[in-house]
């Protein structure tokens, strides 16, 4: 009852705010703040659209927002879009293997790192390209290597920290990253060519060719290619707790190969059967191409169409890899994105289709996502409203979700014409009230309903800003955001027969116990939901020095966990006195089920960004984030006896005992989250020819741990079976020098990871230093 009342109170508060704004719409709006600014200050305003869905001054945004500009990207030593996110405050960015990244906002993803160690899918961030969502609804998250665009296509990247599902729908749980592209900005021909080659066989190339017809019509073709190689050729083995050659790997979960003898698969046999071979040297190879078309057919009317495709091969942490964290995935995808604006009406339609093929073939799937948005924007004197609707059609075809159970033993992984499909419908409202030039109040609410889940996913946001004067602004926001249902959690349908080594009372050596487990998804789960409160202060200390501070507190519930249920059945022959004697047999069966879980997490922290423009020649920025995550509830691995049954067969004096238990196989932990992470950039341009830039990214010490949850049957040997990797405090340092040859061409040299080889992600690769030499030609 309490939760129902709380929700009603929040809805009532939202209605009151909207009603009040409509009653007060006759208040006069006076832009006194901007009237006090100099021309130089007005020209220096950064415009952002993601924080409130329309262009506004970055200084005025109610949410924690960072813009990574095209100039900042160009000056820095970063070589890809994921790496460019290290230029923003509040983002944890760790390189898994060269060119492949784990990225999330403020660390909530790390709570589950020890649950699904081999997942680094950035599941709590909603990533968009020009407002087109690029998110996998199979098991959640974004695969950065599959983005069809590259740095050469990017105009800016807008990062919104904090729950934003009320604005953009489920999965914007910890924030939004919107990659905004821009092409053919000057009239006539626009050509940009970038090439880079470096040590360790690193390569980057991009091409952007466009034409601008009097700023009314623009057409651009772009293409990109990049390649990265590993610094190591070994893989982590959980049994040996060390890095070994691929031919020496062992199965940390060994399905039974022969049902008669219970002989398990070896890694080499499993690899051969699946044709799961590794390119041990290649880390990343990706290529993408895009066509962008824009036409303005009126002052407030335009159409924007983009089509593109990508093909990639990456070596990263892999889903349900039973031998080692790393696996290889080949991906192909195609998209079309169409946006139309006519006066106050905005519409968007996009299709994204493709396949992800893992070298462990049962991990592969095909997908088609179709999405449409329609929004109406109306502005009054002091009030604006933006109602909208959204429709998604989602289709995923995976051997894990067929009616016939997938067997990890028999490997029946052939694709069938059995795609799982669903649709979702959403309605939302965004309202703003500006009773004066200084005060601004925002309310947003959204409801999403997915066809394969009975629950409605309700998200809201209430925010306010107060501009004390032209140099100071305070803001506050309270919001709630949830993740969406996923196909894997809902429809997973598999089984596995494995052997446990189980200690039995009265028997000296451990006994090999065959265990048959079914592995099941579950419909109608609730999904992680974050409620967050944040306050912030932005100040321009001087004309050249600005500071942005944010303090936040949040909590999350509705975690989903694969819990295990076991029944152990033993048969013993009774001796003459009736006491249990010889053990005749022991076997087990059970199920692994996705379920909502008794767990809560809370987080508090502080973030800052300090910008200092010393002069036209020298600029500096420093930023950082400190946070602490606390977990409560059933967070430790445990085994609970739930039932015990006895039966006696007088023929042969056989006693049958069945023990039933439930296992929480997960060690939920905040230890994989660094408590501090941040960075800096320094840029010096002594003249029009030369530019020198240094950027650094730092994180504090943290650790990754892994337990083989398929093998947990008691807690006696738990720590012995634990694998752990400590990630040391590290500074990732890059430097770049650029020289302008002439009007059209420049050359640059970049040193990356200058402080040497280090590991950033648990059980993955060392990341070494490279030097890149590049050429840019613009016309």
C-alpha positions, -999 to +999 in steps of 0.1 A: +000+000+000+028+024+008+044+021-026+010+027-043+004+058-022+040+071-029+034+068-066+000+085-064+015+113-045+042+118-071+017+118-100-004+143-080+026+165-075+033+164-113-003+173-121-002+202-096+030+215-113+014+214-148-018+230-136+001+258-119+021+265-150-010+268-172-026+292-147+005+314-146+012+315-184+004+352-185+035+361-165+059+381-187+092+365-197+121+388-195+156+377-206+174+400-182+203+376-177+212+375-214+208+413-217+236+417-192+260+396-212+287+410-235+287+400-272+318+378-265+299+360-238+269+354-260+290+340-288+307+317-263+275+299-253+275+261-257+242+248-271+230+214-259+198+195-270+198+162-251+191+175-216+156+189-224+150+178-260+154+213-274+184+236-280+195+256-249+225+271-232+246+244-215+249+267-185+210+266-181+205+228-183+188+213-153+206+180-156+243+171-152+255+176-188+288+176-206+295+185-242+325+169-259+331+192-288+345+184-322+374+207-315+382+190-282+381+156-299+404+169-327+429+183-303+431+153-280+449+120-285+418+098-286+413+076-316+376+064-313+342+074-300+344+052-269+378+066-260+366+101-266+342+096-236+372+098-214+370+135-220+338+138-200+332+139-162+313+110-146+321+082-170+340+050-162+358+040-194+380+009-193+397-008-222+390-045-222+412-054-252+428-029-276+400-008-290+372-025-271+357-007-241+335-011-210+317+022-204+291+033-179+280+063-158+289+064-121+293+027-116+260+009-111+269-015-139+298-027-118+275-042-091+267-069-116+303-075-129+307-104-105+273-118-116+279-118-153+316-112-154+318-119-191+292-092-198+304-056-204+274-044-223+270-010-207+235-020-198+224+011-178+233+038-204+211+047-234+233+055-263+219+073-293+232+085-327+212+116-337+185+105-313+184+070-328+187+045-300+215+019-305+207-006-278+205-044-278+172-057-262+185-093-263+204-091-230+208-054-228+235-028-236+255-012-264+283-028-284+305+001-293+324-016-321+291-019-340+285+018-343+285+027-381+299+062-375+334+073-364+351+104-350+352+120-384+313+121-385+309+136-350+300+172-345+297+167-307+289+142-280+264+151-253+266+132-221+237+135-196+244+120-162+215+107-140+182+089-147+167+101-180+141+074-189+113+100-185+128+117-216+140+089-237+124+057-224+137+026-205+174+019-202+184+055-197+189+044-161+221+061-153+221+086-182+222+092-219+251+095-245+239+112-277+264+112-306+254+141-328+267+141-364+271+170-387+283+172-423+289+197-451+287+227-429+302+251-454+286+259-488+299+240-517+322+210-515+333+195-482+360+169-481+378+155-451+403+127-452+420+113-421+446+085-419+466+071-391+491+043-388+511+033-358+530+007-338+515-026-329+499-025-364+473+001-354+453+017-383+426+043-386+412+058-418+381+079-425+366+098-454+338+123-455+327+138-488+297+162-489+281+190-508+261+220-494+236+237-517+232+272-500+226+257-466+193+244-478+202+209-490+232+188-479+244+154-490+273+136-475+290+102-479+313+089-451+333+058-445+356+046-418+380+017-410+400+008-379+421-021-368+437-030-335+459-059-324+464-074-290+495-069-269+490-104-255+482-138-271+471-156-239+437-160-222+427-162-186+420-197-174+397-198-143+408-233-133+445-225-134+439-189-123+465-178-148+469-167-184+476-196-208+478-202-245+445-209-262+453-246-268+459-251-230+426-237-218+403-258-196+365-256-193+356-239-160+321-253-167+324-287-184+292-301-199+290-338-201+299-351-236+289-388-232+255-393-214+264-429-208+298-425-191+294-388-179+326-380-196+329-342-199+339-321-229+374-309-230+381-274-243+398-286-274+369-310-282+343-283-275+362-258-296+364-282-325+328-291-323+317-255-324+345-243-347+351-218-320+386-209-332+404-177-322+423-151-341+447-148-311+463-116-324+433-095-337+415-074-311+393-052-334+386-047-370+357-025-380+344-007-411+314+015-415+297+036-442+269+062-441+249+085-463+234+117-448+208+138-465+193+170-451+168+193-468+153+225-454+120+232-472+109+260-449+120+282-420+108+256-394+105+225-416+132+200-426+138+164-434+169+145-423+177+110-436+206+088-428+214+052-440+244+031-432+260-002-425+288-016-405+308-048-403+331-056-373+351-083-356+360-078-320+376-097-292+359-089-260+342-104-230+316-129-243+282-140-231+281-176-216+316-184-227+324-216-207+362-215-210+376-180-207+362-144-205+372-134-240+355-146-271+352-132-307+321-117-323+315-108-359+287-083-364+269-070-395+241-044-393+222-020-414+201+010-405+179+038-419+170+068-398+145+094-410+136+126-391+111+152-401+102+185-386+073+207-396+066+237-374+059+223-340+056+186-350+086+163-349+087+127-362+114+101-363+114+066-378+143+041-379+151+005-387+181-014-375+187-050-386+216-074-385+233-103-367+260-109-341+278-142-346+300-154-317+327-180-322+308-199-296+279-202-321+251-207-296+258-172-284+248-158-318+215-140-327+198-121-355+177-090-349+154-064-364+144-033-344+118-008-358+110+024-339+089+054-344+085+087-324+060+115-328+062+146-307+044+179-306+061+211-291+040+241-281+054+272-264+034+298-246+047+329-228+060+312-198+051+275-204+060+249-230+046+214-234+059+185-254+036+154-255+047+124-275+041+088-283+066+060-292+063+026-309+089-002-311+088-036-328+115-059-316+125-092-331+154-115-319+163-149-332+185-169-309+190-207-302+187-198-265+150-188-269+135-216-291+106-239-279+130-268-281+155-265-253+191-257-262+215-283-248+250-272-238+259-309-240+245-318-275+250-283-290+218-281-311+225-245-320+213-243-357+191-212-365+154-218-370+126-197-382+115-190-346+123-154-338+108-140-307+089-108-313+073-081-293+061-045-295+061-017-270+039+014-268+049+046-249+033+079-240+051+108-224+048+145-215+075+171-209+065+204-195+085+235-187+075+266-167+096+298-167+078+323-144+108+346-146+141+350-163+158+333-134+135+304-124+127+274-144+108+242-135+106+210-156+083+180-151+084+149-172+066+116-171+066+085-193+048+051-194+061+022-214+043-011-220+061-041-235+041-069-251+060-097-233+058-083-198+026-075-179+041-046-160+039-009-169+073+008-167+067+043-153+094+069-151+094+105-141+116+136-136+111+168-117+138+195-120+144+231-114+170+257-120+175+292-105+199+316-121+212+338-093+229+361-118+247+357-151+276+339-135+258+316-110+231+289-113+218+263-089+198+233-099+180+203-084+165+172-099+146+142-086+140+113-111+132+077-115+143+054-144+140+018-152+155-008-174+134-026-200+126-063-202+151-084-223+145-114-245+173-135-228+159-130-193+124-137-205+127-166-229+159-184-221+153-221-225+182-245-221+197-274-202+231-286-191+244-319-176+276-313-156+295-332-129+299-319-093+327-330-071+307-334-039+320-344-004+298-370+013+300-379+050+317-412+055+334-412+021+371-402+020+374-388-015+349-364-032+323-382-053+316-372-089+279-363-090+261-359-124+237-329-122+211-321-148+200-285-147+173-267-167+180-230-173+149-209-176+140-173-182+109-159-167+082-136-180+069-106-162+100-098-142+105-064-127+137-047-138+163-026-120+149+009-112+169+038-100+155+067-080+179+096-078+182+131-062+208+156-073+218+192-067+243+212-086+260+246-089+275+262-120+296+293-116+317+315-139+344+325-114+360+348-140+355+352-177+381+325-183+374+302-153+342+281-147+333+254-123+304+228-124+297+209-091+272+181-086+262+161-056+240+130-060+223+103-041+205+073-057+192+039-049+182+009-070+160-021-065+143-049-086+176-066-094+173-098-115+194-128-106+197-164-119+191-185-087+198-222-086+175-249-071+190-284-065+176-318-054+203-343-044+192-379-042+213-406-026+207-443-021+224-461+008+223-497+019+214-500+056+235-523+078+222-548+103+217-522+130+197-500+105+224-474+102+233-460+067+262-479+052+275-483+017+266-454-007+251-470-038+244-440-059+241-402-058+226-379-084+211-345-087+188-324-108+175-288-105+169-256-123+185-222-127+158-195-129+159-158-135+141-141-107+137-108-089+159-107-059+162-094-024+189-068-030+192-031-028+220-007-036+225+030-029+251+054-040+262+089-031+289+110-047+303+143-059+315+153-093+332+184-106+344+200-139+368+229-139+374+248-172+402+274-175+409+293-207+442+310-197+443+327-231+435+321-268+467+300-268+463+279-237+433+260-224+429+235-195+402+213-181+401+190-151+372+168-139+366+141-114+340+119-097+341+104-062+314+080-052+305+053-027+282+024-034+265+004-006+248-029-010+223-045+013+201-076+013+211-111+001+244-101-014+266-130-004+268-165-019+248-189+002+232-223+002+200-228+021+185-262+029+148-261+021+136-297+025+147-332+033+128-364+025+134-401+033+120-432+018+128-469+027+127-499+003+127-531+024+138-550-006+176-547-002+173-524+028+178-493+007+174-458+022+167-430-003+174-395+009+165-363-011+180-330+000+166-298-016+184-265-014+184-231-030+216-214-039+224-177-044+254-182-067+262-146-069+287-124-050+271-090-054+298-064-049+307-028-052+344-037-054+346-035-092+337+002-091+366+026-086+358+051-059+375+079-079+378+085-116+385+116-137+409+133-160+423+164-175+432+181-208+458+207-216+460+224-250+486+249-261+486+266-295+515+290-297+506+300-333+485+291-362+508+262-372+514+243-341+492+226-315+503+206-284+478+186-264+480+163-234+451+144-219+449+120-190+424+097-175+428+083-140+409+058-118+415+044-083+422+008-074+394-018-076+390-055-081+372-081-101+363-115-087+346-146-102+330-177-088+319-207-109+283-205-100+274-237-118+296-257-094+285-242-061+269-268-039+283-259-005+304-231+010+333-250+024+356-246-006+342-213-019+373-191-014+395-218-028+376-216-061+376-178-062+394-160-090+404-124-084+422-097-104+432-064-088+431-034-110+457-009-098+454+028-096+463+040-131+468+071-151+462+067-189+483+095-205+481+106-241+500+133-259+494+148-294+514+173-315+498+188-347+515+208-374+494+227-401+513+221-434+491+245-454+455+256-458+443+221-465+466+196-448+480+189-413+501+162-398+500+149-363+518+124-340+501+108-310+515+088-282+490+067-263+493+051-229+526+068-224+531+054-189+533+018-201+515-015-201+486-020-177+454-039-172+421-020-170+395-047-169+393-080-149+406-111-166+411-093-199+442-080-217+471-058-208+469-025-227+503-013-240+517+020-255+514+029-292+525+058-314+503+069-342+513+092-371+485+108-390+476+130-419+444+151-423+434+168-456+404+191-457+388+210-486 
